[in-house]
Structure formats: structure tokens, C-alpha cells
Amino acid sequence: MKILNLYACLGGNRYKWDEVTDIEVTAVEWDEELARLYQERFPNDKVIVTDAHQYLLDHYQEYDFIWSSPPCPTHSKARYWGFGKNGKKPIYPDMKLYEEIIFLEYHFKGKYVVENVNPYYEPMLNPKKRKRHHYWANFLLPSILSDRNDTNLVQDSSIKALSEFHKYDFTKYKGEQRRLKIARNLVDYEAGRTILETACGIIKQTIPNQTNLF
Ligand SMILES: C[S@@+](CC[C@H](N)C(=O)[O-])C[C@H]1O[C@@H](n2cnc3c(N)ncnc32)[C@H](O)[C@@H]1O
């Protein structure tokens, strides 16, 4: 199964995918340090350092499943609540999120999921809300994506707590972004696995005579 993992970060969503089916993953991330660490974590994936938004447009037809996690800061409640503090000016929400959803919905023949945080405004295009994330997909998502308990992270979202939860040592990151911001970016790997499993199940159902697709 050929998978495109856009805005890959450290592959929180991708961590358990090898347990689901045989996969060939291309990951796109423009922070070179994150791309280096992603490659170290997933040596069999092809990692490309470039703009994920443009890469989607140029290469979507090459994949069976596409996961996209566009950056969330311009949509997040935290950023909205921060406007006005320390001279922070309001900014436009980055509409590339919705560009990608509409593009995938109308042009992509495979299965896709786009993930983002719960925004400070009423979200557009009918996402499914699961815990602190919103998902837009062209297949039905289970109502529970993960039964891992992340309530501790609300009280203690330290690097240490996040490292334990995501099974990754974030102190390895030596790049320019804030470590804590990066650690908070990752999707729960159990949710990532459930979503890929669901997509695989649906793809198999649509080809009933084929017992082993991938
Ligand atoms: C929300 S995080 C993705 C989290 C990821 N899905 C996970 O579960 O680990 C977004 C990532 O996109 C990267 N990024 C932001 N803009 C980008 C762009 N235009 N092209 C490629 N990567 C980008 C950031 O460096 C960050 O690592």
C-alpha cells in the first residue's frame, strides 16, 4: 500500500502503521532536523524535505492512502486566546487546510484523512471530532480511535510526559522550533493505527473478490 504522509513531523500518526499492513511510505516535512529524526525513526520510509502543500498537488496520484496534518497554530484556540497579549496581532487562519480537503475530496481516487486541532471558530466542511482533534476523511471513522488515557497530559504536558506517551525522546530535537510545540504536535499512535486499519478495511470491501490486497 503506497502511503503519503504529509507534514510528517516525527510520525506520531505513523508509528504503528507497520502492524496494519505492508506499506511503502513517503513522508514530507520541511524542517530538516525533524526530517532527519523521522528518517532515523523510520529508516524504510522515503523522506522528502520540501513544501508538503505543493508536493500533494504534484504527486497525489501516486498513492493509495494520503494522511495530511497541516500546521494548526493559525486555527488553534490557544493562538486565538493569545491575540492582544505581548503585542500579538491577529492573523488570518491558514486556508491551505481547507484547500487540501477540497482538493482531496474531488480529485483523489484513494482514501484520505486530514487532521487538525479543534479550531477557535466553527469548523468548515463537516469534520469528525475525536478527542482534541478534528478529522476530515472520505470514509467513516470509528467513534473511538484510541483507548489510551491521555488525561494526564492535560495536567502535565511536559517533555517528559509527552516523551513517555509518544514513546519518543523529544530531547533529541536540536532544530529551531520549540521542543514542547513539536512534542504536542504528535497524533496518538493508536489513533493513527485505527485510522489506517479502517481505511484498509474499506478498500478491501470495495474489491470483494480480492482476498489479499496489499
Ligand atoms: C502538526 S505537525 C504534524 C504531526 C504529525 N502528523 C504526527 O503525528 O507526528 C505539522 C508539521 O508540519 C511541518 N510543516 C509545516 N509547514 C510545512 C510545509 N509547508 N511543508 C512541510 N512541512 C511543514 C512542521 O514542521 C510540523 O512538523
The ligand as an SDF file (V2000), in Angstrom:
LIG
                    3D

 27 29  0  0  0  0  0  0  0  0999 V2000
    1.0010   19.1600   13.2650 C   0  0  0  0  0  0  0  0  0  0  0  0
    2.6060   18.6450   12.8410 S   0  0  0  0  0  0  0  0  0  0  0  0
    2.3070   17.0260   12.2140 C   0  0  0  0  0  0  0  0  0  0  0  0
    2.2220   15.9340   13.2490 C   0  0  0  0  0  0  0  0  0  0  0  0
    2.2590   14.5270   12.6930 C   0  0  0  0  0  0  0  0  0  0  0  0
    1.0700   14.1910   11.9590 N   0  0  0  0  0  0  0  0  0  0  0  0
    2.4630   13.4960   13.8040 C   0  0  0  0  0  0  0  0  0  0  0  0
    1.5010   12.8180   14.1950 O   0  0  0  0  0  0  0  0  0  0  0  0
    3.6010   13.3590   14.2640 O   0  0  0  0  0  0  0  0  0  0  0  0
    2.9530   19.6240   11.4370 C   0  0  0  0  0  0  0  0  0  0  0  0
    4.3540   19.5020   10.8570 C   0  0  0  0  0  0  0  0  0  0  0  0
    4.3780   20.1310    9.5890 O   0  0  0  0  0  0  0  0  0  0  0  0
    5.6210   20.7540    9.3680 C   0  0  0  0  0  0  0  0  0  0  0  0
    5.3660   21.7660    8.3360 N   0  0  0  0  0  0  0  0  0  0  0  0
    4.7680   22.9720    8.4740 C   0  0  0  0  0  0  0  0  0  0  0  0
    4.5810   23.5420    7.2730 N   0  0  0  0  0  0  0  0  0  0  0  0
    5.0700   22.6780    6.3450 C   0  0  0  0  0  0  0  0  0  0  0  0
    5.1210   22.6850    4.9190 C   0  0  0  0  0  0  0  0  0  0  0  0
    4.6230   23.7090    4.2050 N   0  0  0  0  0  0  0  0  0  0  0  0
    5.6680   21.6360    4.2980 N   0  0  0  0  0  0  0  0  0  0  0  0
    6.1670   20.5730    5.0030 C   0  0  0  0  0  0  0  0  0  0  0  0
    6.1310   20.5110    6.3430 N   0  0  0  0  0  0  0  0  0  0  0  0
    5.5740   21.5400    7.0190 C   0  0  0  0  0  0  0  0  0  0  0  0
    6.0280   21.2640   10.7400 C   0  0  0  0  0  0  0  0  0  0  0  0
    7.4400   21.3930   10.8210 O   0  0  0  0  0  0  0  0  0  0  0  0
    5.4690   20.1560   11.6580 C   0  0  0  0  0  0  0  0  0  0  0  0
    6.4590   19.2130   11.9070 O   0  0  0  0  0  0  0  0  0  0  0  0
  1  2  1  0
  2  3  1  0
  2 10  1  0
  3  4  1  0
  4  5  1  0
  5  6  1  0
  5  7  1  0
  7  8  2  0
  7  9  1  0
 10 11  1  0
 11 12  1  0
 11 26  1  0
 12 13  1  0
 13 14  1  0
 13 24  1  0
 14 15  1  0
 14 23  1  0
 15 16  2  0
 16 17  1  0
 17 18  1  0
 17 23  2  0
 18 19  1  0
 18 20  2  0
 20 21  1  0
 21 22  2  0
 22 23  1  0
 24 25  1  0
 24 26  1  0
 26 27  1  0
M  CHG  2   2   1   9  -1
M  END
$$$$
